C-alpha cells in the first residue's frame, strides 16, 4: 500500500476553547457533527431539551414559510435552506442534509463550467427561444395583437 494514498494515518488537529468547551475544526475541515448550543445549555439536560425544542419550532416555522413561498412570490428555496441551517445548529440529520446539498451544488457548478456542457446549454437555449419566437409569430399572424381573452373565434 502506498503511504501517500493512505488516508487512515491522517490526524487533524482540533482546537478547544478552555472557557466554553467548544470545539473548533481546523481551517478547511468540516466542523464536527452535533449540537452547537452554548456549553451552559448543554450542561443541563432539561435546558438542552427545551433548547432543542425551540430550535426545532423556529426551524419548522422558517421551513413552513419557505414551502408557502414556493408557489407564491418569494425566495422559497432560499428560506427552506435557511430553516435547514437553523435545524443544523442542533440536529445531526440536518447537518448531514446540508453537507450533502452543498456537495451536490458544488458538483453541479463544476459541471456547468465544463465547456461542453456550456455549449450544449447555449444550443438548447437558442433552440428553445427560436421555437418560442415561431409560436409567437404564428399567434400574431393568426390573431393579430389581440389578447387571448378577447379572441372571438
MOLIN-V468719 format. One record per residue. RES is the residue in three letters. OMEGA is omega as a letter, one per 20 degrees, with the letter a starting at -180 (none if undefined). D_FIRST is the distance of its C-alpha to the first C-alpha in whole Angstrom. Layout:
[[RES & OMEGA & D_FIRST] [RES & OMEGA & D_FIRST]]
This chain:
[[UNK & a & 0] [UNK & a & 4] [UNK & a & 6] [UNK & a & 9] [UNK & a & 8] [UNK & a & 7] [UNK & a & 11] [UNK & a & 12] [UNK & a & 12] [UNK & r & 15] [UNK & r & 18] [UNK & r & 21] [UNK & r & 25] [UNK & r & 28] [UNK & r & 31] [UNK & r & 34] [UNK & a & 38] [UNK & a & 40] [UNK & a & 43] [UNK & a & 42] [UNK & a & 39] [UNK & a & 37] [UNK & r & 33] [UNK & r & 32] [UNK & r & 29] [UNK & a & 28] [UNK & r & 28] [UNK & r & 27] [UNK & r & 25] [UNK & a & 27] [UNK & r & 29] [UNK & r & 29] [UNK & r & 31] [UNK & a & 34] [UNK & r & 38] [UNK & r & 39] [UNK & r & 42] [UNK & a & 43] [UNK & a & 43] [UNK & r & 46] [UNK & r & 46] [UNK & a & 43] [UNK & a & 45] [UNK & a & 48] [UNK & r & 47] [UNK & r & 50] [UNK & r & 50] [UNK & r & 46] [UNK & r & 47] [UNK & r & 50] [UNK & r & 48] [UNK & r & 45] [UNK & r & 48] [UNK & r & 50] [UNK & a & 46] [UNK & a & 46] [UNK & r & 50] [UNK & r & 50] [UNK & r & 47] [UNK & r & 48] [UNK & a & 51] [UNK & r & 49] [UNK & r & 47] [UNK & r & 51] [UNK & r & 52] [UNK & r & 50] [UNK & r & 50] [UNK & a & 54] [UNK & a & 53] [UNK & r & 51] [UNK & a & 55] [UNK & r & 57] [UNK & r & 56] [UNK & a & 54] [UNK & a & 50] [UNK & a & 49] [UNK & r & 45] [UNK & r & 45] [UNK & r & 47] [UNK & r & 45] [UNK & r & 42] [UNK & r & 44] [UNK & r & 45] [UNK & r & 41] [UNK & r & 40] [UNK & r & 43] [UNK & a & 41] [UNK & r & 38] [UNK & a & 39] [UNK & a & 40] [UNK & a & 38] [UNK & a & 34] [UNK & r & 35] [UNK & r & 36] [UNK & r & 34] [UNK & r & 31] [UNK & r & 34] [UNK & r & 34] [UNK & r & 30] [UNK & a & 30] [UNK & r & 33] [UNK & r & 32] [UNK & a & 29] [UNK & r & 31] [UNK & r & 33] [UNK & r & 31] [UNK & r & 29] [UNK & r & 33] [UNK & r & 34] [UNK & r & 31] [UNK & a & 32] [UNK & r & 36] [UNK & r & 35] [UNK & a & 34] [UNK & r & 37] [UNK & a & 37] [UNK & r & 37] [UNK & r & 40] [UNK & r & 42] [UNK & a & 42] [UNK & r & 43] [UNK & r & 46] [UNK & r & 47] [UNK & r & 47] [UNK & r & 49] [UNK & r & 51] [UNK & r & 52] [UNK & r & 53] [UNK & r & 55] [UNK & r & 57] [UNK & r & 57] [UNK & r & 59] [UNK & r & 61] [UNK & r & 62] [UNK & r & 63] [UNK & r & 65] [UNK & r & 67] [UNK & r & 68] [UNK & a & 69] [UNK & r & 71] [UNK & a & 72] [UNK & a & 73] [UNK & a & 74] [UNK & a & 75] [UNK & r & 74] [UNK & r & 75] [UNK & a & 73] [UNK & a & 71] [UNK & r & 73] [UNK & a & 77] [UNK & a & 76] [UNK & a & 79] [UNK & none & 78]]
